[in-house]
């Protein structure tokens, strides 16, 4: 019987992605200010964009889960209190240096984790890609540039 490859690692948010969220929010605000719409509509749109950008930044910088593990029982996400949450890997996407893992937790929804060279070392990423490649149940989208 073939053993299930296991892996466990701590997850921390990517600083580069946080910077990208801030830059894109600022560019959206700038585009609104440079548009020719009425000033009251501009103010309303800027407020919506700023709130959405702030929420996206907070969600990224304060993830619900701080540890990811895979073993014989499947995938687990561990929260700040140390509670294990069994999840299913529904997809993984590899685009250049980005690796995005999409998990589904019953009754809660989906969770996405973005791994980059900023928040994971190359050995971890290599092992994770090999594990994902050997898991025949999961669809994958892989593109390397």
MDAnalysis code that builds the backbone (N, CA, C; Angstrom):
import MDAnalysis as mda
import numpy as np

u = mda.Universe.empty(435, n_residues=145, atom_resindex=np.repeat(np.arange(145), 3), trajectory=True)
u.add_TopologyAttr("name", ["N", "CA", "C"] * 145)
u.add_TopologyAttr("resid", np.arange(1, 146))
u.add_TopologyAttr("resname", ["UNK", "UNK", "UNK", "UNK", "UNK", "UNK", "UNK", "UNK", "UNK", "UNK", "UNK", "UNK", "UNK", "UNK", "UNK", "UNK", "UNK", "UNK", "UNK", "UNK", "UNK", "UNK", "UNK", "UNK", "UNK", "UNK", "UNK", "UNK", "UNK", "UNK", "UNK", "UNK", "UNK", "UNK", "UNK", "UNK", "UNK", "UNK", "UNK", "UNK", "UNK", "UNK", "UNK", "UNK", "UNK", "UNK", "UNK", "UNK", "UNK", "UNK", "UNK", "UNK", "UNK", "UNK", "UNK", "UNK", "UNK", "UNK", "UNK", "UNK", "UNK", "UNK", "UNK", "UNK", "UNK", "UNK", "UNK", "UNK", "UNK", "UNK", "UNK", "UNK", "UNK", "UNK", "UNK", "UNK", "UNK", "UNK", "UNK", "UNK", "UNK", "UNK", "UNK", "UNK", "UNK", "UNK", "UNK", "UNK", "UNK", "UNK", "UNK", "UNK", "UNK", "UNK", "UNK", "UNK", "UNK", "UNK", "UNK", "UNK", "UNK", "UNK", "UNK", "UNK", "UNK", "UNK", "UNK", "UNK", "UNK", "UNK", "UNK", "UNK", "UNK", "UNK", "UNK", "UNK", "UNK", "UNK", "UNK", "UNK", "UNK", "UNK", "UNK", "UNK", "UNK", "UNK", "UNK", "UNK", "UNK", "UNK", "UNK", "UNK", "UNK", "UNK", "UNK", "UNK", "UNK", "UNK", "UNK", "UNK", "UNK", "UNK", "UNK", "UNK", "UNK"])
u.atoms.positions = np.array([
    [0.846, -1.189, 0.000],
    [0.000, 0.000, 0.000],
    [0.882, 1.241, 0.000],
    [0.538, 2.163, -0.836],
    [1.314, 3.389, -0.972],
    [0.951, 4.359, 0.146],
    [1.971, 4.911, 0.805],
    [1.695, 5.858, 1.884],
    [1.366, 7.231, 1.315],
    [0.561, 7.949, 2.066],
    [0.159, 9.292, 1.666],
    [1.276, 10.260, 2.054],
    [1.774, 11.052, 1.102],
    [2.802, 12.028, 1.476],
    [2.207, 13.088, 2.395],
    [2.969, 13.455, 3.400],
    [2.464, 14.448, 4.348],
    [3.331, 15.699, 4.285],
    [2.716, 16.799, 4.688],
    [3.413, 18.080, 4.725],
    [2.692, 18.964, 5.736],
    [3.438, 19.800, 6.397],
    [2.860, 20.775, 7.319],
    [3.736, 22.018, 7.291],
    [3.097, 23.169, 7.286],
    [3.858, 24.418, 7.272],
    [3.026, 25.546, 7.855],
    [3.738, 26.532, 8.382],
    [3.086, 27.738, 8.895],
    [2.795, 28.662, 7.729],
    [1.629, 29.291, 7.779],
    [1.240, 30.221, 6.730],
    [1.279, 31.635, 7.279],
    [1.909, 32.511, 6.541],
    [1.899, 33.933, 6.877],
    [1.598, 34.708, 5.588],
    [0.976, 35.855, 5.712],
    [0.596, 36.611, 4.521],
    [1.809, 37.124, 3.752],
    [1.622, 37.284, 2.469],
    [2.666, 37.771, 1.568],
    [2.683, 39.303, 1.601],
    [3.850, 39.872, 1.896],
    [3.968, 41.340, 1.937],
    [3.770, 41.957, 0.549],
    [4.265, 41.284, -0.478],
    [4.121, 41.798, -1.836],
    [2.672, 41.913, -2.259],
    [1.868, 40.937, -1.872],
    [0.449, 40.992, -2.198],
    [-0.253, 42.108, -1.432],
    [0.168, 42.352, -0.198],
    [-0.396, 43.464, 0.575],
    [-0.085, 44.795, -0.098],
    [1.142, 44.939, -0.575],
    [1.524, 46.166, -1.290],
    [0.705, 46.305, -2.569],
    [0.486, 45.202, -3.273],
    [-0.313, 45.243, -4.499],
    [-1.752, 45.663, -4.208],
    [-2.324, 45.188, -3.110],
    [-3.691, 45.579, -2.736],
    [-3.760, 47.086, -2.500],
    [-2.776, 47.628, -1.784],
    [-2.761, 49.071, -1.506],
    [-2.598, 49.865, -2.793],
    [-1.675, 49.455, -3.652],
    [-1.437, 50.183, -4.908],
    [-2.667, 50.153, -5.801],
    [-3.305, 48.997, -5.932],
    [-4.493, 48.913, -6.780],
    [-5.656, 49.724, -6.215],
    [-5.773, 49.760, -4.901],
    [-6.816, 50.596, -4.292],
    [-6.553, 52.072, -4.578],
    [-5.299, 52.485, -4.431],
    [-4.960, 53.886, -4.717],
    [-5.159, 54.228, -6.193],
    [-4.825, 53.305, -7.086],
    [-5.054, 53.550, -8.515],
    [-6.550, 53.648, -8.833],
    [-7.367, 52.847, -8.172],
    [-8.814, 52.932, -8.372],
    [-9.356, 54.272, -7.882],
    [-8.860, 54.750, -6.742],
    [-9.277, 56.056, -6.220],
    [-8.837, 57.168, -7.174],
    [-7.614, 57.072, -7.676],
    [-7.118, 58.070, -8.634],
    [-7.970, 58.088, -9.898],
    [-8.333, 56.910, -10.402],
    [-9.165, 56.837, -11.608],
    [-10.519, 57.488, -11.383],
    [-11.062, 57.304, -10.196],
    [-12.359, 57.925, -9.883],
    [-12.221, 59.443, -9.851],
    [-11.153, 59.944, -9.224],
    [-10.959, 61.395, -9.154],
    [-10.725, 62.004, -10.530],
    [-10.090, 61.274, -11.425],
    [-9.824, 61.797, -12.767],
    [-11.001, 61.641, -13.718],
    [-12.051, 60.963, -13.278],
    [-13.215, 60.781, -14.137],
    [-14.051, 62.052, -14.166],
    [-14.969, 62.105, -15.084],
    [-15.796, 63.295, -15.248],
    [-17.158, 63.197, -14.595],
    [-17.308, 62.362, -13.604],
    [-18.616, 62.223, -12.978],
    [-18.819, 63.307, -11.916],
    [-20.046, 63.412, -11.425],
    [-20.381, 64.437, -10.442],
    [-19.580, 64.242, -9.156],
    [-19.224, 65.346, -8.480],
    [-18.409, 65.260, -7.261],
    [-19.034, 64.402, -6.159],
    [-20.352, 64.453, -6.003],
    [-20.965, 63.620, -4.965],
    [-20.848, 62.135, -5.312],
    [-20.976, 61.810, -6.587],
    [-20.823, 60.417, -7.019],
    [-19.368, 59.975, -6.839],
    [-18.430, 60.891, -7.115],
    [-17.018, 60.582, -6.904],
    [-16.751, 60.240, -5.447],
    [-17.287, 61.057, -4.560],
    [-17.072, 60.835, -3.129],
    [-17.644, 59.494, -2.688],
    [-18.836, 59.168, -3.146],
    [-19.459, 57.899, -2.800],
    [-18.637, 56.725, -3.339],
    [-18.195, 56.835, -4.581],
    [-17.411, 55.751, -5.178],
    [-16.053, 55.593, -4.484],
    [-15.428, 56.704, -4.134],
    [-14.148, 56.635, -3.423],
    [-14.325, 55.960, -2.076],
    [-15.409, 56.279, -1.380],
    [-15.659, 55.645, -0.085],
    [-15.854, 54.139, -0.242],
    [-16.594, 53.718, -1.258],
    [-16.818, 52.291, -1.495],
    [-15.510, 51.585, -1.823],
    [-14.717, 52.166, -2.697],
    [-13.437, 51.571, -3.084],
    [-12.484, 51.514, -1.890],
    [-12.435, 52.584, -1.109],
    [-11.531, 52.614, 0.051],
    [-11.922, 51.563, 1.087],
    [-13.217, 51.430, 1.353],
    [-13.673, 50.422, 2.320],
    [-13.371, 49.020, 1.803],
    [-13.645, 48.792, 0.537],
    [-13.377, 47.471, -0.034],
    [-11.879, 47.154, -0.010],
    [-11.051, 48.112, -0.374],
    [-9.600, 47.919, -0.338],
    [-9.088, 47.664, 1.068],
    [-9.621, 48.401, 2.035],
    [-9.218, 48.208, 3.429],
    [-9.622, 46.829, 3.926],
    [-10.838, 46.405, 3.603],
    [-11.296, 45.061, 4.010],
    [-10.443, 43.980, 3.379],
    [-10.095, 44.144, 2.106],
    [-9.251, 43.157, 1.431],
    [-7.870, 43.094, 2.075],
    [-7.341, 44.252, 2.441],
    [-6.028, 44.290, 3.081],
    [-6.060, 43.632, 4.458],
    [-7.084, 43.916, 5.242],
    [-7.202, 43.315, 6.573],
    [-7.396, 41.807, 6.457],
    [-8.239, 41.349, 5.540],
    [-8.435, 39.904, 5.350],
    [-7.143, 39.221, 4.949],
    [-6.335, 39.907, 4.147],
    [-5.074, 39.309, 3.725],
    [-4.051, 39.293, 4.860],
    [-3.940, 40.386, 5.590],
    [-2.912, 40.487, 6.630],
    [-3.265, 39.723, 7.903],
    [-4.523, 39.432, 8.126],
    [-4.944, 38.681, 9.311],
    [-5.714, 37.443, 8.870],
    [-4.993, 36.440, 8.347],
    [-5.689, 35.241, 7.865],
    [-6.315, 34.466, 9.022],
    [-7.373, 33.733, 8.728],
    [-8.043, 32.929, 9.749],
    [-7.181, 31.751, 10.182],
    [-6.344, 31.281, 9.282],
    [-5.564, 30.080, 9.557],
    [-4.074, 30.378, 9.491],
    [-3.321, 29.778, 10.410],
    [-1.893, 30.062, 10.498],
    [-1.032, 28.833, 10.192],
    [-1.664, 27.678, 10.008],
    [-0.909, 26.465, 9.725],
    [-1.714, 25.596, 8.772],
    [-1.000, 24.952, 7.851],
    [-1.591, 24.044, 6.876],
    [-0.912, 22.696, 7.046],
    [-1.699, 21.631, 7.025],
    [-1.135, 20.292, 7.161],
    [-1.901, 19.326, 6.268],
    [-1.169, 18.338, 5.779],
    [-1.787, 17.256, 5.004],
    [-1.174, 15.951, 5.466],
    [-2.024, 15.011, 5.761],
    [-1.562, 13.706, 6.192],
    [-2.540, 12.642, 5.748],
    [-2.562, 11.534, 6.469],
    [-3.434, 10.418, 6.124],
    [-4.906, 10.812, 6.187],
    [-5.246, 11.721, 7.089],
    [-6.638, 12.139, 7.244],
    [-7.065, 13.214, 6.260],
    [-6.191, 13.702, 5.446],
    [-6.505, 14.748, 4.484],
    [-5.898, 16.080, 4.898],
    [-6.469, 17.150, 4.382],
    [-5.960, 18.497, 4.628],
    [-6.570, 19.061, 5.907],
    [-5.750, 19.780, 6.664],
    [-6.192, 20.475, 7.872],
    [-5.693, 21.910, 7.836],
    [-6.538, 22.825, 8.269],
    [-6.134, 24.202, 8.492],
    [-6.239, 24.458, 9.988],
    [-5.216, 25.090, 10.556],
    [-5.168, 25.340, 11.995],
    [-5.313, 26.839, 12.224],
    [-6.261, 27.216, 13.104],
    [-6.498, 28.637, 13.363],
    [-5.585, 29.148, 14.478],
    [-5.768, 30.404, 14.871],
    [-4.912, 31.054, 15.873],
    [-4.991, 30.389, 17.245],
    [-6.125, 29.787, 17.549],
    [-6.296, 29.120, 18.843],
    [-5.748, 27.709, 18.852],
    [-5.313, 27.207, 17.704],
    [-4.789, 25.852, 17.620],
    [-5.830, 24.805, 17.266],
    [-7.030, 25.218, 16.922],
    [-8.088, 24.276, 16.540],
    [-7.887, 23.805, 15.112],
    [-8.033, 22.503, 14.911],
    [-7.917, 21.917, 13.579],
    [-9.256, 21.997, 12.861],
    [-9.201, 22.341, 11.580],
    [-10.395, 22.409, 10.755],
    [-10.150, 21.558, 9.513],
    [-10.811, 20.394, 9.412],
    [-10.632, 19.573, 8.213],
    [-11.241, 20.276, 7.004],
    [-10.490, 20.295, 5.929],
    [-10.930, 20.941, 4.701],
    [-10.606, 20.028, 3.530],
    [-11.212, 20.335, 2.415],
    [-10.898, 19.637, 1.180],
    [-10.231, 20.594, 0.211],
    [-9.179, 20.140, -0.416],
    [-8.524, 20.958, -1.443],
    [-9.370, 20.859, -2.698],
    [-9.910, 21.978, -3.143],
    [-10.772, 21.948, -4.323],
    [-10.021, 22.331, -5.588],
    [-8.918, 23.060, -5.424],
    [-8.156, 23.468, -6.602],
    [-6.819, 24.030, -6.166],
    [-5.877, 23.994, -7.077],
    [-4.616, 24.697, -6.886],
    [-4.181, 25.254, -8.228],
    [-3.631, 26.445, -8.176],
    [-3.220, 27.138, -9.390],
    [-1.779, 27.572, -9.223],
    [-0.987, 27.302, -10.230],
    [0.412, 27.723, -10.224],
    [0.657, 28.602, -11.436],
    [0.994, 29.846, -11.169],
    [1.283, 30.827, -12.225],
    [2.631, 31.454, -11.926],
    [3.637, 31.035, -12.650],
    [4.969, 31.564, -12.401],
    [5.402, 31.268, -10.985],
    [5.683, 32.299, -10.210],
    [6.131, 32.113, -8.830],
    [4.972, 32.042, -7.831],
    [3.734, 32.238, -8.278],
    [2.568, 32.167, -7.391],
    [2.020, 30.750, -7.325],
    [1.618, 30.345, -6.132],
    [0.918, 29.079, -5.936],
    [-0.281, 29.392, -5.054],
    [-1.477, 29.181, -5.592],
    [-2.709, 29.474, -4.867],
    [-3.406, 28.154, -4.552],
    [-3.719, 27.958, -3.278],
    [-4.437, 26.766, -2.832],
    [-5.849, 27.177, -2.442],
    [-6.837, 26.492, -2.981],
    [-8.235, 26.774, -2.671],
    [-8.802, 25.611, -1.874],
    [-9.292, 25.903, -0.675],
    [-9.851, 24.887, 0.211],
    [-11.330, 25.150, 0.433],
    [-12.084, 24.072, 0.657],
    [-13.498, 24.205, 1.009],
    [-13.692, 23.581, 2.383],
    [-14.316, 24.348, 3.260],
    [-14.637, 23.870, 4.596],
    [-16.153, 23.721, 4.678],
    [-16.613, 22.557, 5.084],
    [-18.056, 22.288, 5.144],
    [-18.768, 23.298, 6.034],
    [-19.803, 23.893, 5.497],
    [-20.616, 24.821, 6.256],
    [-20.036, 26.206, 6.435],
    [-18.789, 26.428, 6.024],
    [-18.163, 27.729, 6.240],
    [-17.897, 28.436, 4.916],
    [-17.388, 27.731, 3.948],
    [-17.098, 28.340, 2.660],
    [-15.713, 27.997, 2.174],
    [-15.170, 28.881, 1.368],
    [-13.865, 28.653, 0.758],
    [-12.794, 29.515, 1.409],
    [-11.583, 28.993, 1.393],
    [-10.426, 29.708, 1.899],
    [-9.322, 29.595, 0.852],
    [-8.688, 30.721, 0.562],
    [-7.610, 30.747, -0.424],
    [-6.314, 31.141, 0.278],
    [-5.257, 30.404, -0.006],
    [-3.942, 30.716, 0.520],
    [-3.009, 30.944, -0.649],
    [-2.293, 32.056, -0.627],
    [-1.366, 32.409, -1.696],
    [0.052, 32.220, -1.182],
    [0.812, 31.382, -1.884],
    [2.209, 31.147, -1.524],
    [3.102, 31.764, -2.588],
    [4.058, 32.542, -2.136],
    [5.025, 33.193, -3.009],
    [6.413, 32.987, -2.406],
    [7.462, 33.362, -3.109],
    [8.790, 33.285, -2.493],
    [8.923, 34.164, -1.256],
    [8.038, 35.127, -1.106],
    [8.030, 36.038, 0.033],
    [7.607, 35.335, 1.329],
    [6.654, 34.402, 1.240],
    [6.127, 33.779, 2.453],
    [6.339, 32.268, 2.527],
    [7.118, 31.708, 1.625],
    [7.442, 30.279, 1.683],
    [8.777, 30.051, 0.984],
    [9.548, 29.129, 1.517],
    [10.849, 28.861, 0.908],
    [10.701, 27.918, -0.290],
    [11.735, 27.839, -1.089],
    [11.670, 27.073, -2.330],
    [11.512, 25.574, -2.075],
    [12.115, 25.047, -1.010],
    [11.988, 23.621, -0.714],
    [10.548, 23.266, -0.353],
    [9.906, 24.091, 0.447],
    [8.506, 23.860, 0.802],
    [7.635, 23.890, -0.440],
    [7.846, 24.869, -1.299],
    [7.047, 24.992, -2.515],
    [7.258, 23.795, -3.435],
    [8.506, 23.324, -3.536],
    [8.815, 22.173, -4.382],
    [8.098, 20.930, -3.853],
    [8.183, 20.683, -2.544],
    [7.513, 19.521, -1.945],
    [6.000, 19.615, -2.114],
    [5.458, 20.808, -1.919],
    [4.014, 20.994, -2.046],
    [3.555, 20.759, -3.480],
    [4.307, 21.238, -4.449],
    [3.960, 21.029, -5.852],
    [4.003, 19.547, -6.198],
    [4.987, 18.813, -5.669],
    [5.054, 17.367, -5.906],
    [3.851, 16.653, -5.286],
    [3.474, 17.036, -4.071],
    [2.307, 16.424, -3.425],
    [1.041, 16.728, -4.217],
    [0.897, 17.955, -4.663],
    [-0.281, 18.328, -5.440],
    [-0.314, 17.580, -6.775],
    [0.846, 17.356, -7.375],
    [0.907, 16.646, -8.649],
    [0.549, 15.171, -8.492],
    [0.871, 14.579, -7.349],
    [0.570, 13.156, -7.147],
    [-0.855, 12.923, -6.680],
    [-1.541, 13.957, -6.232],
    [-2.924, 13.817, -5.791],
    [-3.823, 13.836, -7.014],
    [-4.262, 12.678, -7.445],
    [-5.009, 12.558, -8.686],
    [-6.444, 13.038, -8.580],
    [-6.946, 13.264, -7.369],
    [-8.342, 13.683, -7.199],
    [-8.550, 15.161, -7.456],
    [-7.495, 15.937, -7.488],
    [-7.637, 17.381, -7.540],
    [-7.374, 17.927, -8.938],
    [-8.231, 18.815, -9.424],
    [-7.942, 19.492, -10.679],
    [-6.827, 20.503, -10.477],
    [-6.052, 20.722, -11.479],
    [-4.954, 21.670, -11.361],
    [-4.891, 22.554, -12.576],
    [-4.496, 23.773, -12.359],
    [-4.205, 24.689, -13.438],
    [-2.763, 25.094, -13.249],
    [-1.916, 24.672, -14.155],
    [-0.498, 24.943, -14.003],
    [0.005, 25.678, -15.233],
    [0.583, 26.808, -15.001],
    [1.201, 27.576, -16.066],
    [2.525, 28.099, -15.537],
    [3.572, 27.851, -16.249],
    [4.864, 28.399, -15.873],
    [5.328, 29.337, -16.956],
    [5.875, 30.430, -16.568],
    [6.339, 31.436, -17.518],
    [7.823, 31.510, -17.500],
])
